[in-house]
Amino acid sequence: LVWEIEKETIDEAVDAGAIIVGSIGNDSNNDALYPASYEKVIGVGATNEDLTLTNFSNFNEFVDYVAPGARIEGLNARYGAEGQEMTILDQGTSMAAAHVTAAVADILSFNKNLNFDEVMELLSSKAIDLGETGRDDYFGNGFIDFETKALLTSNLFFIVLAIIAVTPLTKKIKQIFISKCDTEQKKKAYEII
């Protein structure tokens, strides 16, 4: 009964224009995990740096795409505590799902009226086919890599700057973000933050 309510809620959200991305799971099996395995959720598996499937990523008919999910550098939530570095290397299909979520956000920054099927079509047109030719249960419709460079060439750049400007982040984190910018973006970034 609970899963029926969850599925109905997701279907209603997607019908209302939401695009939902979920991690497919880190158990290295073909179990269907939810919400990523619902029809109207983009299910994402994880690849290594050499574009092979990670040894933990689930694989099944619900994998829509894969994205980088191993050795992903992120901010350490414990930063500031004794002996804690600012960044850490992490792994998981959640890390991969974040890449695809960024790609979806970038697509929607150019046209917020796109529906689920249109976003899937655009993602598929940019995905790199891995594994068997065409869609397969390990790599889905292909590999999506949304690098910082792509982020900084879109309208999303300004959304991220706005968030950084109003968020009490440390000066060091802001400097790291700005260091990823090209010269023109650095000027704009310094004006905003």
C-alpha positions as CSV (number, residue, x, y, z in Angstrom):
1,L,0.0,0.0,0.0
2,V,2.8,2.5,0.9
3,W,4.5,1.9,-2.5
4,E,1.3,2.5,-4.3
5,I,1.0,5.9,-2.6
6,E,4.6,6.7,-3.4
7,K,4.1,5.7,-7.1
8,E,0.9,7.7,-7.4
9,T,2.7,10.7,-5.9
10,I,5.6,10.5,-8.2
11,D,3.3,10.0,-11.2
12,E,1.3,13.1,-10.2
13,A,4.5,15.1,-9.8
14,V,5.8,14.1,-13.2
15,D,2.5,14.8,-14.8
16,A,2.7,18.3,-13.2
17,G,6.1,18.8,-14.8
18,A,8.6,17.5,-12.3
19,I,11.6,15.5,-13.5
20,I,12.7,13.0,-10.8
21,V,16.1,11.3,-10.9
22,G,16.9,8.3,-8.6
23,S,20.0,6.2,-7.8
24,I,19.5,2.6,-9.0
25,G,21.3,1.0,-5.9
26,N,24.7,-0.1,-4.7
27,D,24.1,-3.8,-4.1
28,S,25.6,-5.2,-7.4
29,N,22.5,-7.2,-8.2
30,N,19.4,-6.9,-10.4
31,D,17.0,-6.0,-7.6
32,A,14.6,-3.2,-8.3
33,L,15.0,-0.4,-5.8
34,Y,12.5,2.5,-5.6
35,P,11.8,5.2,-6.4
36,A,14.5,4.8,-9.2
37,S,12.7,1.8,-10.6
38,Y,9.4,3.5,-11.2
39,E,8.6,4.1,-14.9
40,K,8.5,7.9,-14.6
41,V,11.8,8.2,-12.6
42,I,15.2,8.5,-14.3
43,G,17.1,5.5,-12.9
44,V,20.9,6.0,-12.7
45,G,23.7,3.5,-12.3
46,A,27.4,4.3,-11.7
47,T,30.6,3.9,-13.8
48,N,34.3,4.0,-12.9
49,E,36.7,6.5,-14.4
50,D,37.4,4.1,-17.3
51,L,33.7,3.9,-18.1
52,T,33.3,0.3,-16.8
53,L,30.4,-0.4,-14.5
54,T,31.4,-0.1,-10.9
55,N,31.5,-3.3,-8.8
56,F,28.6,-2.0,-6.7
57,S,26.1,-0.5,-9.2
58,N,22.8,-2.4,-9.6
59,F,21.8,-3.5,-13.1
60,N,18.3,-4.2,-14.4
61,E,15.6,-3.1,-16.8
62,F,15.1,0.1,-14.8
63,V,18.6,1.6,-15.5
64,D,18.1,4.6,-17.8
65,Y,21.6,6.0,-17.7
66,V,24.9,5.7,-16.0
67,A,27.2,8.5,-14.9
68,P,30.5,8.9,-12.9
69,G,30.0,7.3,-9.5
70,A,33.5,6.3,-8.3
71,R,36.1,8.5,-6.8
72,I,33.8,11.5,-6.8
73,E,35.2,14.5,-5.0
74,G,32.8,16.2,-2.7
75,L,32.6,18.5,0.3
76,N,33.1,16.8,3.6
77,A,30.2,17.5,6.0
78,R,32.6,17.1,8.9
79,Y,35.0,19.8,7.6
80,G,36.1,22.0,10.4
81,A,36.3,19.2,12.9
82,E,39.8,18.3,14.0
83,G,41.7,16.3,11.3
84,Q,38.9,16.6,8.7
85,E,39.8,17.7,5.2
86,M,37.4,20.0,3.3
87,T,36.9,17.5,0.5
88,I,36.5,13.7,0.4
89,L,36.4,11.1,-2.3
90,D,33.1,9.2,-2.3
91,Q,31.3,6.6,-4.4
92,G,27.8,5.4,-5.1
93,T,24.9,5.5,-7.5
94,S,23.8,8.6,-5.6
95,M,26.9,10.4,-6.8
96,A,26.0,9.3,-10.4
97,A,22.4,10.5,-9.9
98,A,23.7,13.9,-9.0
99,H,25.5,14.2,-12.4
100,V,22.3,13.3,-14.2
101,T,20.3,15.7,-12.0
102,A,22.7,18.5,-13.0
103,A,22.3,17.6,-16.7
104,V,18.5,17.7,-16.3
105,A,18.7,21.1,-14.5
106,D,20.8,22.4,-17.3
107,I,18.4,21.2,-19.9
108,L,15.5,22.8,-18.0
109,S,17.4,26.1,-17.6
110,F,17.0,26.5,-21.3
111,N,13.4,25.3,-21.6
112,K,11.5,24.7,-18.4
113,N,8.4,23.5,-20.3
114,L,10.0,20.2,-21.4
115,N,8.2,17.1,-20.1
116,F,9.7,13.9,-18.9
117,D,9.7,12.2,-22.3
118,E,11.4,15.2,-24.0
119,V,14.1,15.4,-21.3
120,M,14.7,11.7,-21.7
121,E,15.0,12.2,-25.5
122,L,17.5,15.0,-25.0
123,L,19.6,13.0,-22.5
124,S,19.6,10.0,-24.8
125,S,20.8,12.1,-27.7
126,K,23.8,13.2,-25.7
127,A,24.5,9.9,-23.9
128,I,27.5,7.8,-24.9
129,D,26.5,4.2,-25.7
130,L,28.4,1.7,-23.5
131,G,28.2,-2.1,-23.3
132,E,25.9,-3.7,-25.8
133,T,24.8,-1.6,-28.7
134,G,21.7,0.4,-27.7
135,R,19.9,0.2,-24.4
136,D,21.0,-2.6,-22.0
137,D,20.5,-3.5,-18.3
138,Y,24.0,-2.4,-17.2
139,F,24.4,1.0,-18.9
140,G,20.8,1.8,-19.8
141,N,20.7,4.3,-22.7
142,G,24.3,5.3,-22.1
143,F,26.8,7.4,-20.1
144,I,26.0,11.0,-19.1
145,D,28.9,13.1,-17.8
146,F,28.0,16.6,-16.6
147,E,31.2,18.4,-15.9
148,T,31.7,21.7,-14.2
149,K,32.6,23.2,-17.6
150,A,29.2,22.4,-18.9
151,L,27.5,23.8,-15.8
152,L,29.4,27.1,-16.2
153,T,28.3,27.6,-19.8
154,S,24.6,27.6,-19.0
155,N,22.0,29.7,-17.1
156,L,22.5,27.3,-14.2
157,F,25.8,29.1,-13.6
158,F,23.9,32.1,-12.4
159,I,21.5,30.0,-10.2
160,V,24.5,28.4,-8.5
161,L,26.1,31.8,-8.0
162,A,22.9,33.1,-6.5
163,I,22.8,30.2,-4.1
164,I,26.5,30.7,-3.1
165,A,25.9,34.4,-2.6
166,V,23.1,33.9,-0.1
167,T,24.5,30.7,1.6
168,P,26.9,31.0,4.5
169,L,29.6,29.0,2.8
170,T,33.2,29.5,3.8
171,K,35.4,31.8,1.7
172,K,37.4,28.7,0.7
173,I,34.4,27.0,-0.9
174,K,33.5,30.1,-2.8
175,Q,37.1,30.4,-4.0
176,I,37.0,26.8,-5.2
177,F,33.8,27.5,-7.2
178,I,35.3,30.6,-8.7
179,S,38.5,28.8,-9.6
180,K,36.5,26.6,-12.0
181,C,35.2,29.6,-13.9
182,D,36.7,31.1,-17.1
183,T,37.9,34.8,-17.0
184,E,34.5,36.3,-18.0
185,Q,32.6,34.1,-15.5
186,K,35.1,35.1,-12.7
187,K,34.3,38.8,-13.3
188,K,30.6,38.0,-13.0
189,A,31.1,35.7,-10.0
190,Y,33.1,38.3,-8.1
191,E,30.4,40.9,-8.8
192,I,27.7,38.7,-7.4
193,I,29.4,37.1,-4.4
